[in-house]
Amino acid sequence: MVNDKTYLNNPVLDTEVEIRKLRNGGYAFSIQGILESAVAATEKPILPKELLEQILKDGKVLIHGVRLLVDGSTAWGTITTVTLETTEDTPTELATVAVATLTANKTVLESDFATIANAYNKALEAGEGIQIKANANGTGDDLLVTIWGVIK
């Protein structure tokens, strides 16, 4: 599946995935995606479950971090919260970010999240992926989402 370094791009989802083989076994991954404020109420897969199924053949997926970046001078508005959740039919909430923290050109780290659920720290399983969505459509520049972790 993975050589020393593999890039998997999905232009339909605006998602870019980098996977690197680790010396001590397993793989490190970094995934980037974009959430547009005007369509933010629609779930946006960042780690699609199909990709996760392929990755899980080699082990468990552990998230080590998430970073959000408002890519421009227009802060997010009209929306109250942005949520990271699993892609199951009944999604499990992983973390919530208050839109008040999504100001112009702002990088938001986990320490800025309004809530982090216990599920955030568990390994993802087959049939799950990660998606991001807001409680409504709104205004503001694109939100760049980066998720990284390991596959063990």
C-alpha positions as CSV (number, residue, x, y, z in Angstrom):
1,M,0.0,0.0,0.0
2,V,2.6,2.6,1.1
3,N,6.1,3.1,-0.1
4,D,8.4,5.5,1.8
5,K,6.1,8.4,1.0
6,T,2.8,8.3,-0.7
7,Y,0.4,11.1,-1.7
8,L,-3.2,10.4,-2.4
9,N,-5.2,13.3,-3.9
10,N,-8.9,13.4,-4.3
11,P,-9.8,16.6,-6.2
12,V,-13.6,16.0,-5.8
13,L,-13.2,16.3,-2.0
14,D,-10.4,18.9,-2.1
15,T,-8.5,16.5,0.1
16,E,-4.7,15.8,0.0
17,V,-3.3,12.9,2.0
18,E,0.4,12.2,2.8
19,I,1.4,8.9,4.3
20,R,5.0,8.2,5.4
21,K,6.5,4.9,6.6
22,L,8.0,5.2,10.1
23,R,11.3,3.5,11.0
24,N,9.8,1.8,14.1
25,G,6.9,0.4,12.1
26,G,3.6,1.9,11.1
27,Y,2.9,5.0,9.2
28,A,2.5,8.7,9.9
29,F,-0.2,10.6,8.0
30,S,-1.3,14.1,7.3
31,I,-4.6,15.0,5.7
32,Q,-5.7,18.4,4.4
33,G,-9.2,19.5,3.3
34,I,-11.2,22.6,2.8
35,L,-14.6,23.6,4.3
36,E,-16.3,26.5,2.5
37,S,-18.5,28.6,4.8
38,A,-21.3,29.0,2.2
39,V,-21.9,25.3,2.2
40,A,-20.6,24.5,5.7
41,A,-23.8,22.8,6.9
42,T,-23.2,19.9,4.5
43,E,-20.8,17.3,5.8
44,K,-17.4,17.5,4.2
45,P,-15.3,14.2,4.4
46,I,-11.7,15.0,5.4
47,L,-10.7,11.4,6.1
48,P,-13.1,9.4,3.8
49,K,-14.1,6.0,5.2
50,E,-13.0,4.3,1.9
51,L,-9.4,5.6,2.5
52,L,-9.6,4.6,6.1
53,E,-10.7,1.0,5.1
54,Q,-7.5,0.8,3.0
55,I,-5.3,2.2,5.8
56,L,-6.8,-0.1,8.4
57,K,-5.6,-3.1,6.6
58,D,-2.2,-2.1,8.1
59,G,-3.4,-1.3,11.6
60,K,-5.3,1.2,13.8
61,V,-5.6,4.9,13.0
62,L,-4.8,7.2,15.9
63,I,-5.3,11.0,15.6
64,H,-2.5,13.1,17.1
65,G,-3.7,16.5,16.2
66,V,-6.1,18.8,14.3
67,R,-5.5,22.3,13.0
68,L,-8.0,24.7,11.5
69,L,-7.0,27.9,9.6
70,V,-9.2,30.6,8.3
71,D,-7.6,31.3,4.9
72,G,-8.1,35.0,4.5
73,S,-9.2,38.3,6.0
74,T,-13.0,37.4,6.4
75,A,-13.9,35.8,9.7
76,W,-16.6,33.2,9.9
77,G,-20.1,34.5,10.7
78,T,-23.8,33.4,10.8
79,I,-22.6,30.0,12.1
80,T,-22.4,29.1,15.8
81,T,-20.3,25.9,15.8
82,V,-18.1,23.8,13.6
83,T,-18.0,20.1,14.5
84,L,-15.5,17.2,13.7
85,E,-17.3,13.9,13.7
86,T,-17.1,10.4,12.3
87,T,-18.7,9.5,9.0
88,E,-21.0,6.8,10.3
89,D,-24.7,6.9,9.5
90,T,-25.2,8.2,13.1
91,P,-22.0,10.3,13.5
92,T,-20.1,10.4,16.7
93,E,-19.0,13.9,17.7
94,L,-15.2,14.2,18.1
95,A,-14.7,17.9,18.8
96,T,-16.6,21.3,18.5
97,V,-15.2,24.7,17.7
98,A,-17.0,27.9,18.5
99,V,-17.1,30.1,15.4
100,A,-16.1,33.1,17.5
101,T,-12.6,31.6,17.4
102,L,-12.6,31.5,13.6
103,T,-11.4,35.0,13.1
104,A,-9.5,36.4,10.0
105,N,-6.2,34.5,9.2
106,K,-6.5,32.6,12.5
107,T,-5.0,29.2,13.2
108,V,-7.1,27.2,15.7
109,L,-5.5,24.3,17.6
110,E,-7.1,21.7,19.9
111,S,-6.4,24.0,22.9
112,D,-8.9,26.5,21.3
113,F,-11.7,23.8,20.8
114,A,-14.9,24.4,22.8
115,T,-15.3,20.6,23.4
116,I,-13.2,17.5,22.8
117,A,-15.2,14.2,23.2
118,N,-13.7,11.0,24.7
119,A,-14.1,9.5,21.2
120,Y,-11.5,11.9,19.9
121,N,-8.8,10.0,21.6
122,K,-9.8,6.5,20.5
123,A,-8.6,4.6,17.5
124,L,-10.8,4.9,14.4
125,E,-12.4,1.6,13.3
126,A,-13.5,0.1,10.0
127,G,-16.5,1.9,8.6
128,E,-15.6,5.2,10.2
129,G,-13.9,8.3,8.7
130,I,-13.7,11.9,9.7
131,Q,-15.9,14.7,8.4
132,I,-16.4,18.4,9.4
133,K,-19.5,20.5,9.2
134,A,-21.1,23.6,10.7
135,N,-24.5,24.0,12.3
136,A,-25.5,26.2,9.3
137,N,-24.2,27.8,6.1
138,G,-22.5,31.1,6.7
139,T,-20.0,33.6,5.6
140,G,-16.2,33.8,5.8
141,D,-13.1,32.7,3.9
142,D,-12.3,29.0,3.4
143,L,-11.5,26.9,6.5
144,L,-8.4,24.8,5.9
145,V,-8.5,21.6,8.0
146,T,-5.4,19.5,8.7
147,I,-5.5,16.2,10.6
148,W,-2.4,14.2,11.4
149,G,-1.6,11.0,13.3
150,V,-0.2,7.5,13.0
151,I,-1.3,4.1,11.7
152,K,0.0,1.4,14.0
